[in-house]
Amino acid sequence: MTTLKFALNEVIDIATHSMLAPRHTLRPTYDQRQNGEDTHAALWCVRDNSGTYLTGNTTHKNAPRDTYAEGNAPSGDDASGTLGGDDIDAIPLHDPATGECLHSDLLRAQRDGHNTMTLTLNDTALELRTHHADIPVAPHGLTAYTRSIVSLAASKELRLTWQTGKAKHLLHLAARGPHGATGHIVIGTRSGKVLRATLAYPSEHDVTHKTAEGTNDVRALLTNLPPSPCPPHCTATDVDACFNRAPQK
């Protein structure tokens, strides 16, 4: 039995593209074709010589890039939307017979704060679950130095949320409470390198912004960021009240 982790936001992007695709663009797997099964929107779990990944079962244009299981990505760029592979399992996104809708379940899980999807494979079935991870699955292709910056951000007790794209990724950062720093890091999709970052520090009457360009400056910006004293669900009426009560905790 093998359990794989995927970034939930990337899975949802792929699922949404297949759900909205024209019916004639949906592709069956080999087994579905042989068995004469109807073809509906689905995720394909593909295992081939490039890694293990999820893709959509549609040939419709502008497909989001495939999402690779954590630790199972290729070292180079993937071929987005490639249909095929040595071993494919189809995961239906909607079952007209029962009314079950995995796509809706994934969207609901994301609204509930989940950021990770796990897929457990065994000889007879697939088991899919979602949950919240403190350090979410990162897009594949990041350099080792970029991954170390992501780990540094997590060590500052910042909530991490990925927004992936074909040209750049955004790693959104937010302190654990409402009165702490927020910001984002921009990462090149092809290079996997940190490009720049911005942090916003709230105060009683204003917000101070600090920016950094390049990997070393972004690391320095995060290194100098103290963990926020503002706790989750803070009830302080303003920033000063929150920070003034912090030493008494």
C-alpha positions in Angstrom: 0.0 0.0 0.0 1.3 3.4 -1.0 0.0 6.9 0.2 0.7 9.9 -2.1 0.4 13.6 -1.2 -0.8 16.2 -3.7 -1.4 19.9 -3.4 -5.2 20.3 -3.2 -5.3 23.6 -5.1 -3.5 22.0 -8.1 -5.9 19.0 -8.0 -8.9 21.4 -8.0 -7.5 23.3 -11.0 -7.3 20.1 -13.0 -10.6 18.8 -11.8 -12.4 22.1 -12.6 -10.9 22.1 -16.1 -12.2 18.5 -16.8 -15.6 19.3 -15.3 -16.1 22.3 -17.6 -14.6 20.7 -20.7 -16.9 19.8 -23.7 -18.1 16.2 -23.6 -16.5 15.3 -26.9 -13.0 16.2 -25.5 -13.2 13.6 -22.6 -11.0 10.6 -23.1 -11.6 7.1 -21.7 -8.8 4.9 -20.4 -7.9 1.8 -22.3 -10.0 -0.4 -20.0 -13.0 1.9 -20.2 -12.8 1.8 -24.0 -12.6 -2.0 -24.0 -15.5 -2.3 -21.6 -17.7 0.2 -23.5 -18.1 2.4 -20.5 -19.5 5.9 -20.7 -16.9 8.6 -20.4 -17.4 11.3 -17.8 -15.1 13.9 -16.3 -12.3 12.3 -14.2 -8.9 12.7 -12.8 -6.3 10.3 -14.1 -3.7 9.0 -11.7 -0.8 8.2 -14.0 2.4 6.2 -13.1 5.0 6.3 -15.8 8.8 6.9 -16.3 8.4 10.6 -15.5 6.8 10.1 -12.1 3.4 9.8 -10.5 0.9 12.5 -11.2 -2.7 13.5 -11.6 -4.0 14.9 -14.9 -7.4 15.5 -16.4 -9.1 13.2 -18.9 -9.8 16.0 -21.4 -7.9 17.2 -24.5 -9.5 20.6 -24.2 -7.1 23.6 -24.6 -5.5 25.6 -21.8 -5.2 22.7 -19.4 -3.4 23.4 -16.1 -0.2 21.7 -15.6 -0.2 18.2 -14.1 0.2 17.9 -10.4 2.9 15.5 -9.2 2.8 13.5 -6.0 5.2 14.9 -3.4 8.6 13.2 -3.9 7.5 11.7 -7.3 8.2 14.5 -9.7 10.6 14.6 -12.6 13.7 16.8 -12.3 12.8 18.9 -15.4 9.7 20.5 -16.8 6.7 18.2 -17.4 4.6 18.1 -20.5 1.4 19.7 -19.2 -1.8 17.9 -20.1 -0.1 14.8 -21.6 -2.5 11.9 -21.9 -1.1 8.5 -21.7 1.3 6.6 -19.4 2.1 3.1 -18.5 -0.5 2.7 -15.7 -3.7 4.8 -15.4 -6.4 4.8 -12.8 -9.5 6.9 -13.5 -11.1 8.8 -10.5 -14.6 10.0 -11.4 -15.3 13.6 -10.6 -19.1 13.1 -10.9 -21.2 10.0 -10.9 -24.6 10.6 -12.6 -26.0 7.4 -11.2 -25.5 8.2 -7.6 -25.2 12.0 -7.7 -21.8 11.9 -5.9 -19.5 14.7 -6.9 -15.9 14.6 -5.9 -15.3 18.0 -7.5 -17.8 19.6 -5.1 -16.2 17.7 -2.2 -12.8 19.0 -3.0 -14.0 22.6 -3.3 -15.8 22.2 0.1 -12.7 20.8 1.7 -10.7 23.8 0.4 -13.2 26.2 1.9 -12.8 24.3 5.2 -9.1 25.1 5.2 -7.8 21.9 3.8 -4.7 22.2 1.5 -3.5 18.6 0.9 -5.0 15.6 -0.7 -3.8 12.1 0.0 -4.3 9.1 -2.4 -3.7 5.7 -1.0 -3.2 2.9 -3.6 -3.6 -0.8 -2.9 -4.2 -3.8 -5.1 -8.0 -3.3 -5.2 -9.0 0.3 -4.6 -8.0 3.9 -4.3 -8.7 5.9 -1.1 -8.8 9.6 -1.3 -8.8 12.0 1.7 -8.1 15.7 2.3 -6.6 17.5 5.3 -4.8 20.6 6.4 -1.0 20.4 6.6 1.1 23.1 8.3 3.6 22.9 5.4 1.5 22.2 2.3 2.8 20.3 -0.7 5.0 22.6 -2.8 4.9 22.8 -6.6 7.4 20.5 -8.3 10.5 22.0 -9.8 11.6 24.2 -6.9 15.3 24.5 -6.3 16.8 23.2 -3.0 17.5 26.8 -2.0 13.9 27.8 -2.7 12.7 24.9 -0.6 15.0 26.1 2.3 13.3 29.5 2.1 9.9 27.9 2.2 11.0 26.0 5.4 12.3 29.3 6.8 8.9 30.9 6.3 7.2 28.0 8.1 9.7 28.3 11.0 8.4 31.8 11.5 5.0 30.4 12.3 3.5 31.7 9.1 0.6 30.0 7.4 1.6 29.0 3.9 -0.8 28.9 0.9 0.3 28.1 -2.6 -1.2 29.7 -5.7 0.4 27.9 -8.7 0.6 29.1 -12.3 2.3 28.4 -15.6 4.6 31.5 -15.4 5.0 32.0 -11.7 3.9 30.6 -8.3 2.8 32.7 -5.4 3.5 31.5 -1.8 1.1 33.5 0.4 2.2 34.1 3.9 0.1 35.0 6.9 0.8 35.2 10.6 -1.2 32.9 12.8 -3.3 35.8 14.2 -5.1 38.8 12.6 -2.5 41.4 13.8 0.6 39.8 12.4 2.6 40.3 9.2 1.3 39.1 5.8 2.8 38.9 2.4 3.9 36.7 -0.5 6.9 35.2 -2.3 7.0 35.1 -6.1 8.8 32.1 -7.6 9.5 31.4 -11.3 7.7 28.3 -12.5 10.4 27.2 -15.0 13.4 28.2 -12.9 12.0 27.2 -9.5 13.9 30.2 -8.1 12.7 32.9 -5.7 12.2 36.2 -7.6 11.0 38.6 -5.0 8.9 39.0 -1.8 6.8 41.5 0.0 5.8 41.7 3.7 3.2 44.0 5.2 3.5 44.9 8.9 0.4 46.3 10.5 0.5 49.1 13.1 -2.0 51.2 14.9 -2.5 53.8 12.1 -0.7 52.4 9.1 0.8 49.4 7.3 4.5 49.2 6.6 5.6 47.3 3.5 9.1 45.8 3.0 10.2 44.2 -0.3 13.2 42.1 -1.3 14.5 41.1 -4.7 16.4 37.8 -5.3 16.9 34.8 -3.2 19.5 36.2 -0.8 17.5 39.3 0.0 14.3 37.4 0.4 16.1 35.0 2.9 17.4 38.0 4.8 13.9 39.6 4.9 12.4 36.4 6.4 15.3 35.9 8.8 14.7 39.3 10.3 11.0 38.7 10.7 10.2 37.9 14.4 7.4 35.4 15.0 4.2 37.3 15.6 2.9 37.4 19.3 -0.7 37.6 18.0 -2.4 34.3 18.7 -5.0 32.6 16.5 -8.5 34.1 17.0 -7.1 37.1 18.9 -9.7 39.2 20.6 -7.7 42.4 21.0 -9.4 45.5 19.6 -6.3 46.8 17.7 -2.7 46.0 17.0 -1.2 47.9 19.9 -3.5 46.2 22.4 -2.6 42.9 21.0 1.2 43.4 21.2 1.0 45.1 24.6 -0.7 42.1 26.1 1.8 39.6 24.5 4.5 39.7 27.3 1.8 38.8 29.9 0.9 35.5 28.1 
